Amino acid sequence: MIEDYPEDARGHSCLMLGRGVDGRPIHVVCAPKDEYLAVITAYIPDGKQWSKDFRVRIKS
């Protein structure tokens, strides 16, 4: 887990980091529900907005 959003308007959610088959980083915003994990969005993070390991957001 990279970031936690307990006060999100959609309910508690978080940002997770994963890797594709080719090692490409993938960010997934998801929300745990009682019986499933809801995926809100998934995207390839922009290297200009994240640290080299894609775990820390660069503040502008």
TORPA-4810 file (N, C-alpha, C, O; in nm, 3 decimals):
<nodes>
NODE_1_0.084_-0.117_0.000_0.000_0.000_0.000_0.089_0.124_0.000_0.183_0.134_0.079_M
NODE_2_0.059_0.218_-0.090_0.136_0.341_-0.103_0.072_0.455_-0.025_0.139_0.525_0.051_I
NODE_3_-0.058_0.471_-0.044_-0.131_0.578_0.024_-0.264_0.522_0.074_-0.323_0.433_0.013_E
NODE_4_-0.310_0.576_0.187_-0.436_0.535_0.247_-0.530_0.654_0.246_-0.490_0.765_0.281_D
NODE_5_-0.654_0.633_0.206_-0.754_0.739_0.198_-0.876_0.703_0.285_-0.980_0.668_0.231_Y
NODE_6_-0.863_0.712_0.417_-0.975_0.671_0.504_-1.096_0.763_0.494_-1.208_0.721_0.527_P
NODE_7_-1.077_0.885_0.451_-1.188_0.981_0.444_-1.241_1.001_0.302_-1.312_1.098_0.276_E
NODE_8_-1.209_0.913_0.210_-1.253_0.925_0.071_-1.406_0.929_0.065_-1.474_0.857_0.138_D
NODE_9_-1.459_1.013_-0.021_-1.604_1.027_-0.036_-1.672_0.895_-0.076_-1.789_0.874_-0.043_A
NODE_10_-1.600_0.808_-0.145_-1.655_0.678_-0.187_-1.646_0.574_-0.076_-1.694_0.462_-0.092_R
NODE_11_-1.584_0.610_0.034_-1.557_0.516_0.142_-1.407_0.491_0.148_-1.333_0.529_0.057_G
NODE_12_-1.364_0.426_0.253_-1.222_0.401_0.273_-1.161_0.333_0.149_-1.212_0.232_0.102_H
NODE_13_-1.052_0.389_0.099_-0.983_0.332_-0.016_-0.833_0.350_0.003_-0.788_0.414_0.097_S
NODE_14_-0.756_0.292_-0.088_-0.610_0.303_-0.080_-0.550_0.288_-0.219_-0.614_0.238_-0.312_C
NODE_15_-0.425_0.332_-0.230_-0.349_0.321_-0.355_-0.246_0.210_-0.337_-0.167_0.212_-0.244_L
NODE_16_-0.250_0.115_-0.428_-0.158_0.001_-0.424_-0.064_0.006_-0.544_-0.099_0.058_-0.650_M
NODE_17_0.056_-0.049_-0.526_0.154_-0.060_-0.635_0.168_-0.206_-0.674_0.185_-0.293_-0.589_L
NODE_18_0.160_-0.231_-0.803_0.184_-0.365_-0.856_0.278_-0.355_-0.975_0.319_-0.246_-1.014_G
NODE_19_0.311_-0.467_-1.032_0.398_-0.471_-1.150_0.335_-0.561_-1.255_0.280_-0.667_-1.223_R
NODE_20_0.344_-0.517_-1.381_0.296_-0.598_-1.492_0.396_-0.707_-1.524_0.503_-0.716_-1.463_G
NODE_21_0.361_-0.791_-1.619_0.448_-0.902_-1.659_0.585_-0.853_-1.701_0.686_-0.918_-1.676_V
NODE_22_0.589_-0.737_-1.765_0.716_-0.682_-1.812_0.786_-0.598_-1.706_0.887_-0.534_-1.735_D
NODE_23_0.734_-0.596_-1.582_0.793_-0.518_-1.474_0.744_-0.374_-1.467_0.786_-0.299_-1.379_G
NODE_24_0.657_-0.336_-1.559_0.604_-0.200_-1.562_0.521_-0.175_-1.435_0.439_-0.258_-1.398_R
NODE_25_0.542_-0.060_-1.369_0.463_-0.031_-1.250_0.317_-0.001_-1.285_0.287_0.057_-1.389_P
NODE_26_0.229_-0.043_-1.197_0.086_-0.019_-1.213_0.032_0.028_-1.078_0.056_-0.036_-0.975_I
NODE_27_-0.040_0.138_-1.077_-0.108_0.186_-0.958_-0.254_0.148_-0.967_-0.318_0.162_-1.071_H
NODE_28_-0.308_0.098_-0.856_-0.448_0.059_-0.848_-0.509_0.123_-0.724_-0.459_0.104_-0.613_V
NODE_29_-0.617_0.198_-0.743_-0.692_0.253_-0.630_-0.806_0.155_-0.606_-0.883_0.124_-0.696_V
NODE_30_-0.816_0.106_-0.482_-0.918_0.007_-0.451_-0.980_0.036_-0.314_-0.925_0.110_-0.233_C
NODE_31_-1.095_-0.026_-0.291_-1.168_-0.007_-0.166_-1.215_-0.143_-0.116_-1.286_-0.214_-0.186_A
NODE_32_-1.175_-0.179_0.005_-1.222_-0.307_0.060_-1.369_-0.298_0.098_-1.412_-0.204_0.165_P
NODE_33_-1.445_-0.395_0.055_-1.587_-0.407_0.090_-1.604_-0.535_0.172_-1.508_-0.611_0.188_K
NODE_34_-1.722_-0.559_0.224_-1.744_-0.676_0.308_-1.711_-0.808_0.238_-1.649_-0.897_0.297_D
NODE_35_-1.753_-0.820_0.112_-1.737_-0.948_0.043_-1.646_-0.944_-0.079_-1.628_-1.046_-0.146_E
NODE_36_-1.587_-0.827_-0.109_-1.502_-0.817_-0.226_-1.412_-0.694_-0.216_-1.428_-0.612_-0.126_Y
NODE_37_-1.319_-0.684_-0.306_-1.232_-0.567_-0.318_-1.274_-0.490_-0.442_-1.265_-0.542_-0.553_L
NODE_38_-1.321_-0.367_-0.424_-1.366_-0.286_-0.537_-1.246_-0.214_-0.598_-1.174_-0.143_-0.528_A
NODE_39_-1.225_-0.231_-0.728_-1.121_-0.159_-0.799_-1.184_-0.032_-0.855_-1.277_-0.037_-0.934_V
NODE_40_-1.131_0.083_-0.812_-1.185_0.211_-0.854_-1.120_0.256_-0.983_-1.188_0.299_-1.076_I
NODE_41_-0.988_0.247_-0.990_-0.915_0.281_-1.113_-0.778_0.215_-1.110_-0.726_0.180_-1.004_T
NODE_42_-0.721_0.199_-1.228_-0.585_0.147_-1.242_-0.518_0.228_-1.352_-0.581_0.262_-1.452_A
NODE_43_-0.390_0.257_-1.332_-0.318_0.338_-1.431_-0.168_0.314_-1.423_-0.117_0.265_-1.322_Y
NODE_44_-0.099_0.351_-1.530_0.047_0.349_-1.534_0.093_0.484_-1.479_0.062_0.587_-1.538_I
NODE_45_0.167_0.485_-1.368_0.206_0.613_-1.308_0.309_0.688_-1.393_0.394_0.628_-1.459_P
NODE_46_0.300_0.819_-1.390_0.392_0.907_-1.461_0.521_0.920_-1.379_0.517_0.961_-1.263_D
NODE_47_0.633_0.885_-1.437_0.761_0.889_-1.369_0.800_1.028_-1.321_0.884_1.040_-1.232_G
NODE_48_0.742_1.132_-1.378_0.772_1.269_-1.337_0.701_1.304_-1.206_0.741_1.398_-1.137_K
NODE_49_0.597_1.229_-1.172_0.517_1.260_-1.053_0.547_1.167_-0.935_0.493_1.187_-0.826_Q
NODE_50_0.633_1.067_-0.957_0.661_0.968_-0.854_0.811_0.945_-0.839_0.888_0.971_-0.931_W
NODE_51_0.851_0.897_-0.722_0.991_0.860_-0.699_1.028_0.746_-0.794_0.942_0.689_-0.861_S
NODE_52_1.157_0.713_-0.798_1.203_0.610_-0.892_1.139_0.474_-0.869_1.122_0.396_-0.962_K
NODE_53_1.102_0.447_-0.743_1.037_0.318_-0.715_0.884_0.327_-0.722_0.815_0.229_-0.693_D
NODE_54_0.832_0.443_-0.760_0.688_0.468_-0.779_0.607_0.454_-0.650_0.487_0.425_-0.655_F
NODE_55_0.673_0.473_-0.534_0.606_0.460_-0.404_0.580_0.593_-0.335_0.497_0.600_-0.245_R
NODE_56_0.651_0.699_-0.376_0.638_0.829_-0.310_0.604_0.935_-0.415_0.674_0.953_-0.514_V
NODE_57_0.493_1.006_-0.389_0.450_1.113_-0.479_0.544_1.231_-0.464_0.574_1.273_-0.352_R
NODE_58_0.591_1.285_-0.575_0.679_1.403_-0.575_0.592_1.526_-0.563_0.502_1.549_-0.644_I
NODE_59_0.618_1.606_-0.461_0.541_1.729_-0.441_0.593_1.838_-0.530_0.713_1.863_-0.538_K
NODE_60_0.500_1.905_-0.598_0.540_2.012_-0.690_0.520_2.147_-0.629_0.548_2.248_-0.693_S
</nodes>
